[in-house]
Structures are given as C-alpha cells and as structure tokens.
Amino acid sequence: MSQVKILAVFGDGASAARAASSVQTQDLGDVLAYSPTPDRSLLQTLQHDVSPIRLFTLIGAVLGCFLGVALPVYTMLDWPLITGGKPTISIPPLVVIGFTVAMLLGTLGGVTGFLLLARLPAMSRPALYDTRFSEDRFGVLVTYDSGQAECPCLPPAGWR
C-alpha cells in the first residue's frame, strides 16, 4: 500500500488546530503540523510528549561531573603534592571542576541531542514543505494509506 499525503495551509494556528483535531478524532491518518511560531492550541491538539533532549543533557552532565572529579583525583593521587599537612585529595577544588565540566558536557550533550533528533543538518527540504511555514502560515500534513476508503478530508478540485 502506498501512502497519500495531503497538505493544508492555514492563516492562523487556531484553524490549523481545529483541522488537526478533526483529523485525529475521525482517525483519518497521521498528522504533522508546521508552524512559524509556537502556538498553544496547536501544541495541545497534537499532545506531544516531553522532549528526550533533556536525557542527552542529563547524561552529558552526569558524565561531565564524573570526569570533572575523576581526572583531578587521579592527578592528585599520581603526583601527590603534600603541603602543610593538608590532605592529598581536597574537596573544594573538586566541586568547582566537577561543576564546570558537568555544565560543559551537559550543554554539549543537549546540543548534540537536538541536532540528532532534529536530523540536522538537513541536506534537502521535505517534498511537501512550503516556505510560507517559515514566514506567517501554519500547515497540517495528513498521511494515510491508499488502501483505506476515500479520505473525506480530500480538498475540492482545484484547491491548493
């Protein structure tokens, strides 16, 4: 079975949200929305899960904290510098270094997660993408199997 894609262009987010909601309630197919700005009604209609980018950030931060503490501890134990009877492994500098490296690797992990999940850099534009979605228009892309009955959401003849 092949898939049929229908793209509708709307002037405001509320109209796009109503169209996406009607497609979802009638179970006509998969819905993908294009938006130039975040629109609350459209986001509530599509009910997206929480972004997994925060997991990339957490993994990077935990790894950074571990490395930020482990490397100085290894250095302090391998080349001990005993001054004034103080302990070889001192906690205050480890906190500063651990925090700094955690922030660095957490940020890099978040950026890496964003690039991977957004599939960037995009070398080509999707076939059904209208440049107006980057300016002032909202779009709803409906994808359904051609084996289904005629989709009642088909536009009238001559409609763009």
N, C-alpha and C positions, 0 to 999 in steps of 0.2 A: 504494500500500500504506500502510496506517496502522500506527502503532507501538503496541504494547501495553506497558504499564508495570506491573511487579509490585514492590510494596514489602514487605520483610520487616523485622520489628523483633526485635532480639536483646538479651539482657540483658548480654552481655559481648562484648568485642572479639574473643576467640578464636573464638567461634561465628560471628560475622559474617565473620571472615577465612576460616573453613572454607567458608562458603556462597559467598562471593565467589570463592574459589579453585575450587570445583566448577563454578560457572557459567562461569568463564574456561576451565577445562580442557576442558569439553564444548562450548565455543564456542556458548553459548546466546544470547548477546546482550551488549550493553554494560552495564558495571557501574559504579554510582556509590555511594559509601559515605558515610554520615552518622555523625559521631562527636562525643560531647560533649568528649572529651579525645583527645590524640594516642595512638594505640595502635600499637605497633611491629609486631605481627603483621599488622594490617590494612594498614599502610603498605607492608610488604614484599610482601604479596599483590598490591596494586594497582600496585606498581612505578612510582611517579610519577617523572617527570623532575625535574631541578633547576628551581627556580622562576625564571622570567625576570625577577622583580622586581630581581634583582641587576644586570641590564643597565640598567634605569632608573636605579639608584643610580650605576652607573659613568658613564653618560652625564652625569648631573647633576653628579657630582664633577669630571669632566674639563672640562665646560663652566664650572663654577664656578672651577676653578683657572685656566683661560684668562682668564676675565673678571676674576678677582681680581688677575691680574698685568697684563692689558692696560689696564684703566682707570687704575690709578696710573701706569703707564708713559706713557700718553697725557697724563695730567695733568702729569707731570714734564717732558715734552718741550714741552707747550704753554705752560706757565708755569714756566720754569726759575728755580730759586732756588739760586744758587751761593753756598755759604757755606764759607769756609775752604779753598777749592781742592778740595773733595770732588767726586766725580763726580755728574753730574746724576741718573743712574739708579743708585740704591743697592739692592743685592740683599737685605739683611736685612729691610727693611720689606716688600718684595715677597713674601718667603717667608711671613711671618705673614699678610698679607692674602690671598694666594693660598690658603693652607691653610684659613683661616676661611671664605672664600666657597665653597671646594670642599666643606667639611663641610656648610655651609648648603644648597647646591644639591643635594648628594648625598642629604641627608636628605629634602628636598622631592621629589626625583625618586623616591626609594624609596616615600614615602607616596603620591605620585601613581600610581606603577605598581601599588601594592597596591590602591588604590581602583578603578583602571581594570580590572585583571584580576579582581578580586573582584566587579565590576559593582555597586559600592556608590555611592551609597546605593540600597538595594533598596526600591522603592516598593510592591512586593507580594511576598507569600511564594509560593514554588513550590506548585503544586497538590498534589503528593504530599510534603508536608513535615509531619512530626509534631513537636509541641512537645517530646515526650519526648527527642528527639535533642539538645536543649539542656540536658537535665537529667541523665539517667542511662542512656539506652538507645542502642543502636547500630542503624543501619539500612543495608540493602542494597537499592538500586533497580536492577532489571534491566529493560532496554529491548530489545525485539526486534520485528522486523517481523511483522505478522499473516499475511503470505504464507508464512512458514515453517510447518513441520509443528507440530502441537500441542507447546507447550513442556512438557517433562517436569518443569519446575520449578514448574508451577502448584500452588498450595496446594489442600488438600482443601476441599470445600464447607463454608461457614460459618466458614472461617478468616479471621482479621483480621490 
